[in-house]
């Protein structure tokens, strides 16, 4: 069996991580997986794992931050993208198509429909949730407001983000040795991880600086690459351990006592799998509010940036209760990739 995954974005970051994690789950079940990405996307993340890639067109309309203008521009590109996708799907004779988020989900839906192939979509934005369920079964991810609805139509199912196998294999000792390389690290202090995903948004730096100005009782660790180069000037390496973009995030999640994350994305589930409570910062990314605390009830304390110090104190005061909930949700998230793959394969049978 051979499945094409059509993916939004530049070939890096959250959308690609979701695709790669799900492809890995299918691969374990004997399925051949290939990727369809936009002409401008980087292929390294997929090719180094041995996946064959196809350059098609995957328009982006702005995701959660879409405007009327961006939607119109995206719709115009969508016509071209649909026929490019259809051509690849028919030529390669895939058994099924899986569209991953936003433009990838929509191009997958339409391209698969015109190529007359079974199609499935992972959806999380207002636009893909309006389009994809009209054509095929769609899996609603936690960021979408529909995830909090008790009952959904038959062609829509709730699903947690698929995660890589190695997240739960985090090793505290490896993180400890890495952190010891930084002069300001203190083994006797609790460690708090700050992250807004692969890109560092300004709000996450403001939050870590607010904490550093109030106390020196924690190791404050910041990961990722600045969204804009000038953000580097805002990072005070006298008070913050700036680790950059790292490939040992699973070890750091396991070692850290608490994670301060943005209110979205795959990192929340990664922290939960590592059984750690979370403080989520709202409206850091493009002003968005996702209410992840409403999805992972009891495992997350929600906070505005300016209240981060008080929210961290509250998290440590209620640590045992938060961690108990984190362990519960972590088990569910850990099963997500296999459950998604099994559900799709059962339908194809």
N, C-alpha and C positions, 0 to 999 in steps of 0.2 A: 504494500500500500504506500502511496506517495501523496503528501499533502503540501500545498503551497501556503506559506504564512505571509500575508501582506501587512507591512509595518509602517507606521507613521514615523516621521522624524529624520534625524541626521545619521542614524545608524549607531547612536550612542545614547546613554542616559536611560530614563525610565521605560519608555515604550519598547526599546530594543531589549532591555533586561526582561521585561514581561514575556516577549516573544521567545527569547533564548531559553528561559526557564521552562516554558511550555513545550518548546521543541525538544528539550532534553527529556521531558516526561514521555513524550511520544516515542522518542528514539529508543528508550528503554523497553518499549513494547513492540519493537521491531518495525516501526514506521519510518520511511524515508522522508526527511523534512528538508524543504528548500525555502529560501527567503525571496520576497519581492520587495524592493525598496525604491525610494525616489532616486531620480537620476543624480541628485546632489548629495546623496547619503554616502557615508563612509562604510566600507564593507568589512573592515578589519575584524570587528568583533565577531562576525559570522564566519568569515573565511578561515580564521585561525582555529575555529572549532570544527572545521571540515564541512561547513554547509555551503552548498552551491547557491549563488545569488543571481537574481535577475534585476536589471535596472528597468524600472517602469516609471510611472508618474504617480506620486501619492501626495495630493494637495493637502495643505494644512489651512484650516480656517480660523485658527486661534484657540481651538479647544474650549476650555472653560471661559476663556477671555474673548471669545469671538464677538465681533461687531457686525453690523449689517454690511459694511463695506467689505470686510474680510470674508464674510459668507458669500457675497456675490462673486468676488474674485475666485474663491475656492470652487464655487459651482461651475464657473467657466472652465477651470482646469479639470474639473471632474469628468467632463465629457471625454476629453482626450485620455484621461487616466483610465476610465472604464474600458475603453476599447483596447488600450495597451495591455491591460490586465487580462481581458478576454482572450486576446491573441496568444499570450504566454500560456494561459490555462489550457486552451485547446491544443496548442502545439505540443506541450509537454504531457498532455493527457493525465492531469492530476485526478486522484480519486476524490479529493475534497479541497476546500479553501477555508482558511481561518484568517479573518481580518482582525488586526490588533489595534484597537483604540482610534478614535477620531477619524482622520482621513483614511487610515489603513482599514478600519472597520467598514467604512462606506464603500471604498473601492473594492474591497473583498466581496461585499454584498452584491454590488451591481455587476462586477466582473464575473463572479461565480454564477449569478442569475443568467446573464446573457450566454455564458459558456455551458449552461445547463449542468452544472456540477453542484453537489451538496455543499452548502456554505454555512459557516458559523462565525459569530462576531463577539468579541470582547468589547463592551461599551462602557464609557465613563463620562462622556460629555453630553450636553444638551442636544447637540446636532446629531451625533451618531445614534443616540437613543430614539430620536424621532424617525430616522431613516431605516436603520438596519432591521428592527423587528417587523417591518412591512414585508421583508423579503426572506428572512431566515431566523432560526433560533439564535437568541442573543443572551450573553452572560453579563449580568449587571455587576460591576465591580464596586467596592465600598465607597468610592468617592461620589458616586451618583446618588441623588436624593431618593431614587427608587429603591435603593438597597434597604432603606429604613421602612419601606411600605410592607405591610403584613402579607398581602397577597398580590401576585403579579399575573399577567396573562400567561396562557399556556406556553407561548413561544419565548418567554423571558424567565431566566433563572438567576438567582443570586450566586455569586462566586467570589471567594477571596482571591487575591493576587497569587499567581503561581510563583513559587520561590525556588532558588537553587538548593540542591541537596546539601551543599557544604555550610549553609548558614548555621544549622544546629550543631555543626562540628567545631564551632568556635572554641579556641583554646586560650584560656586566660593567661597562661604562661608566655605564649607567643606575644600577646599584646603587651604584657609587662616588660618583656625584653625590648620591644620596640620603643615603648614610652621612656624607658631608662636612658635612651639616647638623647633626650631633651633635658638640659640642665635644670629647668624649673620643676621637673616632675618630682613629686614627693610620695614615696610608697605609703606613708602613714596617713595620707589624705584620701578621702573619697574622690572618685573620678566621675565627672559628668561629660558626656559626649554631646556636642552640638552639631547638628547637620541639617541642611536643607536639600539634601540629595547630592547629585554629582556637581551641581552648580551652587556656589555660595551666594545667597541673596543678602542684600544690605541688612534686612531685619534680623537675621540670625547673628550678624556681627554686632549689631546694636544690643542684642540680648546678652551676648557673652560679655560685652563691655560693661553693661549694667551690673551684672553679677560680680565681675572683677572689681568694680568700684565700691561694692558693698561688703565684700568679704574676701579673705584669702584662704578659706578653709577647704577649698576644693581644687583638684586638678581639673582645669577647664580645657577640653580638647575640641578643636574645630577641624572638620574634614571637608574636602571638596575643592573645586577650583572657582575663583571669583567670577561671577557673572560679567563683571566689568573690571578691567585691570586696576582702575583707581580704588577699588574696594580693598586692595592689598594694603593701602596706606592706613586703613581703619583698623587693621589687626595689630594689637599690641602684643608682641611676642615676649614681653617681660611678664605678662600675666596669663597669656594664652598659649597653649601648645598647638601650633598650627601644623597639622600633619599633611595637608595637601590632599591630592586625590590618591587614595590608597587601595591596595588589593587585599588588605587584611581587616576589612571592616567587620567580618563575622567574629574575629577574635576580639576586636575592640568592643563590639556590642556585648559580648560575653563578659568581658572584664569590667566594663563600666558599671557603676552603681545605678545610674540614671541616664536616660537619653532625653535631650531637649530637641525636638524635631518640628518641622513644619507640618501643618494640618493636612497632609495629603501624601499620597504615594506609597511606594513599596517599602520604604525604610521603616515605617511604623510596624509592619508585619515582621520584618527582620528582627527588630528589637523584641517583639513579643515572643518570637520563637526562642530567643536567647533568654527569655523569662525575666525581662527587666521592665519596670514601670516607665511611663513616658509622660513628659509634659509637652503638649503640642502648642505651638505658637500660631495663632490665627492671623489671616490677612497679610502674611509675609510675601507670598507669591501672587503678584498681580492683584492684591486686594481680595483674593478668594477666601471664602469660608466654607469648609467642607464638613465640619462637625464630626470628626473621627471619634470624638469622645462619645457621641451618640451611637456609634457602631460598636466600638470596643468598650462597652460599659463597665466601669469599675477598674479599668486598667490604665486610664488616661486622665490627666488633669489638664483642662483647657485653659489657655492663658493668652492675654494680649502681651505684646512685647514689653510694654512698660511695667507689667506686673510679674515678670518672669522670676524675680528674686523671691517674692512672696509665694509664688506657685511652686518653686523648688522646695521651699521650706515645708509647704503643705504636703508635697509628695513624700518627703522623708518622714514627716509626722505620721503619715498613713501608709508607710512602706509595705508592711506585711499584707494588708488588704489589697493594695494595688498589685503586688507581685502575685498573689493568689489568682487574681483575674487575668493577669498577663500570662500565666502558665496555662490557664484554660483556653484562652484564645490562641496562644502559640501552638497548641496541639492541632487546632482546627486549621490554622494557616499552613502548618507543615504538611497537611494532607491535600492542600488545594490543587497543586499541579497534577497529581495522580488522579484526583477526582474529576477534574476537568477533562483530562485525556480519556479516562474511562467512559465518561458520559458521551463524549463525541464519538468514540469508537463504537460504543453500543448502538448508537443511532445509525451509524454507517452500516453496521451488520444487518 
